Structures are given as C-alpha cells and as structure tokens.
C-alpha cells in the first residue's frame, strides 16, 4: 500500500512537471506569431527544452497510473520530442509551432483534469 501511495505522489509530481513545462513554453511564445517564432532560435531552443521535459515526465508516470487513464495519449506524449526534432537534430519549426498551438493546449487541459482526480 505504501508503494502505491508513493507511486501516486510521484505520478502527481510528474504531471505537475508536465503542466509547468507547458505553461513555461506558453510564456516564451506569448504574443508571438509563427514568423517571429521562426526567426528566434533562442526561443525555439527554450521551447524544445520544455517539450522535452513534457515527454520525459510522461515516461516517468507509473504503468499503473497509465492503465487507470487509458484515454490519455501516453505514447504520443512520451514521443513528443521526437515529433519536433528531425533525424538531423534540427527543429522542424512548422511542426513545433503546430504542436504548441494545437496539441499542447489539449494536453494541458487533460493534465489538469488528471490532477483533479
């Protein structure tokens, strides 16, 4: 029982890391257009780091918690960094932009719901 409580606490911590990373990258791009984002490599790197944190934290969620929440896109979230970084280790800027505009707001909303359960 104690291990289950520790796992749940760790799962909540990982969800908070994910949420914090999403909120941080939102602050980095607040008010930016896609073209402005495309011209600012330091912001791109900072955003990529936060996306990496989201994926790594998702990988740290316990299998038990994942099974309790099968509708959450675990595999997609764990691989989110691979989605934005090409094999040449360069960011695919249109994909990064679409990910932070389309995927991450939905992910953020879902994480918040999970934290309330």
C-alpha positions in Angstrom: 0.0 0.0 0.0 2.8 2.4 0.9 4.4 1.9 -2.6 1.1 2.7 -4.2 0.8 5.9 -2.3 4.4 6.8 -3.3 3.7 6.0 -6.9 0.6 8.2 -6.9 2.6 11.0 -5.3 5.3 10.6 -8.0 2.7 10.5 -10.7 1.2 13.7 -9.5 4.7 15.3 -9.4 5.4 14.2 -13.0 2.0 15.6 -14.1 3.0 18.9 -12.4 6.3 18.9 -14.2 4.4 18.4 -17.5 2.0 21.2 -16.7 4.8 23.6 -15.6 6.7 22.9 -18.8 3.7 23.6 -21.0 3.0 26.8 -19.0 6.6 27.9 -19.3 6.8 27.5 -23.0 3.5 29.4 -23.3 5.2 32.3 -21.6 8.1 32.1 -24.0 5.9 32.4 -27.1 3.1 34.7 -25.7 2.2 37.3 -28.3 4.5 35.8 -30.9 3.4 35.0 -34.5 4.7 31.9 -36.2 7.1 34.0 -38.3 8.5 35.7 -35.3 9.0 32.3 -33.6 10.7 31.1 -36.8 13.2 34.0 -36.6 14.1 33.5 -32.9 16.4 30.4 -32.4 16.9 31.0 -28.7 13.1 30.9 -28.1 12.9 27.8 -30.3 15.6 26.1 -28.2 13.8 27.1 -25.0 10.5 25.7 -26.3 12.2 22.5 -27.4 13.6 22.0 -23.9 10.2 22.4 -22.3 8.7 19.9 -24.8 11.4 17.5 -23.9 10.5 17.8 -20.2 6.9 17.0 -21.1 7.9 13.8 -22.8 10.4 12.8 -20.1 7.9 13.4 -17.3 5.3 11.4 -19.2 7.8 8.5 -19.4 8.1 8.6 -15.6 4.4 8.1 -15.0 3.8 4.7 -13.5 2.3 1.9 -15.7 -0.5 1.6 -13.1 -1.5 5.2 -13.4 -1.4 4.9 -17.2 -3.7 1.9 -17.1 -6.1 3.9 -14.9 -6.2 6.6 -17.6 -6.2 4.8 -20.9 -7.7 7.8 -22.9 -4.7 9.9 -22.2 -2.3 9.9 -25.2 0.7 8.4 -23.2 2.7 7.0 -26.2 2.2 10.2 -28.2 3.2 12.4 -25.3 6.3 10.3 -24.4 7.4 10.7 -28.0 6.5 14.3 -28.4 10.2 15.5 -28.6 10.8 13.1 -31.5 7.9 14.7 -33.3 9.6 18.1 -33.3 13.2 17.2 -33.8 14.4 15.6 -37.1 17.0 12.9 -37.5 19.5 15.7 -38.3 18.7 17.1 -34.7 17.2 20.2 -36.2 13.8 21.5 -35.1 11.0 21.3 -37.7 9.7 24.8 -37.0 6.2 24.3 -38.6 5.7 21.1 -36.6 6.9 22.8 -33.4 4.5 25.6 -34.0 1.6 23.4 -34.7 2.4 21.2 -31.7 2.5 24.2 -29.3 -0.6 25.7 -30.9 -2.7 22.6 -31.3 -1.5 19.6 -29.3 -0.2 21.2 -26.1 -3.3 23.2 -25.1 -5.4 20.0 -25.2 -2.7 18.1 -23.3 -2.6 20.9 -20.7 -6.4 20.6 -20.2 -6.2 16.9 -19.9 -3.3 17.0 -17.4 -5.3 19.5 -15.3 -8.2 17.1 -15.2 -6.0 14.2 -14.2 -4.6 16.3 -11.3 -8.1 16.8 -10.0 -8.9 13.1 -9.9 
